[in-house]
């Protein structure tokens, strides 16, 4: 069995995750305040821009996305 991470490592990862969540929350709030789409929209658009000319099927798009998107079909409908 592998050794467990030290308390310092666990604290560092916890702080990093909290900072990540806070930063994403701040960015999302600023986008909303400015009347702009959410980060998920930009994530979809980035992956579609990177795709081959044939595009991506929804399951391929979901795999490629940075953000977890459980309602991808609804997001695509809203974007359309």
C-alpha positions in Angstrom: 0.0 0.0 0.0 1.3 3.5 -0.9 2.3 5.9 1.9 -0.4 8.4 2.8 0.4 12.1 2.0 1.7 14.2 4.9 -0.5 16.7 6.7 1.4 19.5 4.9 0.6 18.0 1.5 -3.1 17.6 2.4 -3.2 21.2 3.7 -1.5 22.5 0.5 -4.0 20.6 -1.8 -6.9 21.8 0.3 -5.8 25.5 0.1 -5.2 25.1 -3.6 -8.7 23.7 -4.2 -10.3 26.5 -2.1 -8.3 29.1 -4.0 -9.4 27.5 -7.3 -13.0 27.5 -6.4 -12.8 31.1 -5.1 -11.2 32.3 -8.4 -13.7 30.5 -10.6 -16.6 31.9 -8.5 -15.2 35.4 -8.9 -14.7 35.0 -12.6 -18.2 33.6 -13.0 -19.7 36.5 -11.0 -17.8 39.1 -13.0 -19.0 37.6 -16.3 -22.6 37.5 -15.0 -22.4 41.1 -13.8 -21.0 42.2 -17.2 -23.9 40.4 -19.0 -21.5 37.9 -20.6 -22.0 34.1 -20.9 -20.6 31.7 -18.3 -17.2 30.0 -18.5 -18.8 26.9 -19.8 -19.9 28.7 -23.0 -16.3 29.8 -23.6 -15.1 26.2 -22.9 -17.5 24.9 -25.5 -16.5 27.5 -28.1 -12.8 26.8 -27.5 -13.2 23.1 -28.0 -15.3 23.6 -31.2 -12.7 26.0 -32.5 -10.0 23.4 -31.9 -12.0 20.6 -33.5 -11.5 19.2 -37.0 -13.8 20.7 -39.7 -16.3 17.8 -39.2 -16.9 19.1 -35.6 -17.4 17.2 -32.5 -20.3 14.9 -31.4 -21.7 15.8 -28.0 -20.0 13.0 -26.2 -16.6 14.0 -27.7 -17.2 17.6 -26.8 -18.0 16.6 -23.2 -14.8 14.6 -23.0 -12.7 17.5 -24.3 -14.2 20.2 -22.0 -12.3 21.6 -19.1 -15.4 22.1 -17.0 -17.6 19.3 -16.0 -20.9 19.7 -18.0 -23.7 17.3 -17.0 -26.3 19.2 -18.9 -24.3 19.7 -22.1 -27.4 19.2 -24.3 -29.2 22.1 -22.5 -26.1 24.3 -22.7 -25.9 23.6 -26.5 -29.6 24.4 -26.9 -29.1 27.7 -25.0 -26.1 28.6 -27.1 -27.9 27.8 -30.3 
